[in-house]
């Protein structure tokens, strides 16, 4: 499977631009994980770190689920890999295959897109229980871009350590 990554539009409305940048970052993560074996996806950046590409896929599936489904859509769904709400648990790739993690991540991205597209505006709000505050869809989309950009930097280093691939 080859992931297609489309650059964000140079001139568009706010919502279309946010959606395009978020999808660009999602595609970047997929490209960093593409074509690797489970063993390669589990390879750590350094021995003292728990960070792996497989763990990043799991973590970002968890984050998509939490922000879009639990916060914006107010769905009462459990987290995927943590019954305590500790998002760091998702980094542990034990017991997951790349296919399982990628499938879960794709499923959560699809849910997130449906929720975003169904929302009347970026001003739609949901309750972020951890903060005890209501947040807008706009904030969630910007937060998700930040989350992906940060972790795609990690993914760059992890992928380079696996097979020397850089860029993308």
Secondary structure, DSSP 8 states (H G I E B T S, - for coil): ---------SS--HHHHHHHHHHHHHHHHHHHHTT--HHHHT--SSTT----HHHHHHHHHHHHIIIIIIIIS------SS-SS--GGGGG--TT--HHHHHHHHHHHHHHHHHHHHHSS-TT-EEEETTTTEEEEHHHHHHHHHHHHHHHHHHHHHHHHHHH-----
